Amino acid sequence: MMYLETFGRTGEPPLLLLHGGGVAGWMWEPMRAHLPPHARVLVPDLPGHGRSAAESYASHRATVDLLARTLEEEGRPATVVGFSLGAQLAVLLAAVRPDLVERTVVISAQALPLRMTGPTLALLGATAGLARNERFARLQARELFVPESHLADYLQTSSSLSRESLLASVEENLRFVPPAGWSTFPGTALILVGAAEKKLMRRSATALHAALPHSTLEVVDGCGHGIPLQRPEWLARRIEETRGR
């Protein structure tokens, strides 16, 4: 079972928030605090992560199928917001189930495959145990701009992520390319990338925009790979603008 936390008023247009790899639904709390209190918000812990740690991460497609079932139960199309790995899922969900996605906000999605995937995964497999090392995890938390108030959450999530889920999710992440259906997605799409992110991430944002020309691409000044945690109030406002509110 994939853990799902819901907020707000049933019947309101749903807002689905998809976290990145190695974190969990808690990463959206700083941003969610700036949303209207009645907003219908769905926050899953993706398979292998947080309170879904017992459910191994199998693949992006299997995860999207789980997310689609969640949205089907809502009974109306959603705004889907994803960060990093979650942003790839948002793109894939919009591509394969456009009937369930009215709008999408894609934050820091890698969309150009890494050439040296094999050696990268081999190194990751050999060092996977470091995720349980508190000193290493604290350094990783700093790279993701995790605030002190959520450091304990990050350390718990990091330590509970299995080697199998880590490797499966990272391999999917490294090999991801925009799916065919992305270019015909009829809804609204906002693509965000931090100005201080790696060149690969900025090029990926450009590739996603080129594949869907009616999308909007924005480079967010002063941000690295951590827009939801670096600029939570701004992001909440931008999402509400995208939803026409």
C-alpha positions, -999 to +999 in steps of 0.1 A: +000+000+000+012+035-008+006+059+021-015+089+012-023+119+034-051+142+024-060+177+034-088+202+028-123+199+015-135+169-004-150+179-038-125+208-043-102+205-074-074+181-062-038+191-059-014+162-060+021+168-046+049+143-056+081+144-036+116+137-048+138+106-044+152+101-009+127+123+008+089+119+015+057+138+016+069+159+046+090+179+021+058+197+010+049+210+045+066+243+043+049+250+009+016+236+019+014+260+049+009+288+024-020+272+005-056+280+012-068+259+042-098+245+023-076+234-007-079+197-014-043+184-013-031+149-018+004+140-005+016+104-010+048+089+003+060+072-029+068+035-028+100+028-009+099+062+008+088+074+043+056+057+054+056+036+022+091+022+029+077-014+031+065-011-005+095-014-028+099+011-056+094-010-088+093+015-116+080+049-127+052+033-146+041+011-117+041+042-095+021+062-120-005+034-121-009+037-083-012+075-086-038+072-113-060+051-091-057+077-064-069+104-088-097+082-102-111+081-067-112+119-066-136+120-096-121+151-113-089+161-130-061+173-108-032+198-107-001+176-103+031+191-089+063+171-088+098+177-077+129+159-091+119+122-093+083+133-085+085+157-114+093+129-138+063+110-124+042+142-130+053+143-167+046+106-172+012+108-155+002+137-177+015+118-208-003+085-202-034+098-183-042+133-196-078+126-186-067+128-149-044+158-152-057+193-158-024+211-150+011+201-141+040+219-124+073+202-132+101+212-108+137+202-115+131+171-136+160+154-153+148+146-189+181+138-206+195+103-199+229+100-182+255+083-205+274+065-177+243+049-161+259+015-154+290+027-136+269+052-117+245+026-104+274+002-095+290+030-074+256+038-058+250+001-050+284-001-033+279+030-012+241+026-005+248+020+032+260+055+036+224+067+036+222+052+071+252+072+082+240+103+100+269+125+091+266+116+054+228+121+055+232+155+071+255+165+042+229+153+017+201+172+036+221+204+032+224+198-006+186+195-008+181+226+014+162+206+040+154+230+069+164+222+105+128+217+113+126+187+090+161+173+095+148+145+117+123+135+090+150+134+064+173+113+086+145+088+092+135+087+055+171+082+044+178+054+068+146+035+059+151+036+021+162+001+011+190-006-013+166-021-038+143+009-038+172+033-040+187+016-070+154+011-088+143+047-084+177+061-093+180+040-124+146+052-136+156+087-128+189+085-148+173+069-178+142+091-180+133+108-213+100+127-221+074+100-230+057+102-264+024+114-249+040+145-233+041+163-266+003+160-270-006+168-234-035+193-238-034+208-203-014+236-188+022+229-179+046+250-159+083+239-160+105+253-132+143+250-128+167+267-104+191+292-119+219+276-098+211+240-107+235+218-127+237+224-164+220+190-170+190+201-151+187+234-170+191+216-203+164+191-192+140+218-185+146+233-220+141+198-235+107+193-217+096+228-229+107+221-265+087+188-265+056+207-253+058+242-269+026+255-252+042+249-218+058+277-198+094+275-188+107+296-158+142+298-144+140+306-107+167+330-095+185+322-063+176+286-063+195+253-067+180+218-066+155+226-039+129+252-050+100+238-028+122+241+003+140+273-007+110+293-019+079+276-004+058+308-001+066+318-037+059+283-050+025+281-033+016+315-049+028+304-083+008+271-081-023+290-072-017+314-101-014+284-124-047+271-111-063+305-118-068+314-082 
